[in-house]
Amino acid sequence: MTDFTSEIKTIPYNQEKVYEMLSNMENLEKMKDKIPYDKIQDFTFDRDSCSFSVNPVGNVKFSIIEREPAKTIKFAAEKTPIDVNMWIQLLPVTENETKMKLTVKANLNPFLKPMLSKPLQEGVNKIADILAAVPYN
């Protein structure tokens, strides 16, 4: 498995509020306008999962597989050509400030790794930027 880790982002909201928003996938609906439609389309959401279409991969589904209240949310990908897991870690800085880090583990074979490493790292950073910019109130 290859790890792709975002930069640590500071979110100017309380850790519990950030966790409440991110641990319910239905809240991603509020972030839809920040996602580039030329790359990702056909979003559907429920509390525990979201699915979307990525060109040229096709349909992808992420489901929450574990929640550690106010600290960690772990996801597993389904319907993907490679095994992918993702988790969001939250750490309080002050009462109204939270640090967030996003990590993706992907099982890339030696042929795909050189081609996918850069786009995956860029994607992880972009997702972290979007999550850090969301209003959590």
Helices and strands as residue ranges (DSSP letters): E 2-5, E 9-11, H 15-22, G 25-34, E 40-46, E 49-54, E 58-68, E 72-78, E 84-94, E 97-106, H 113-133
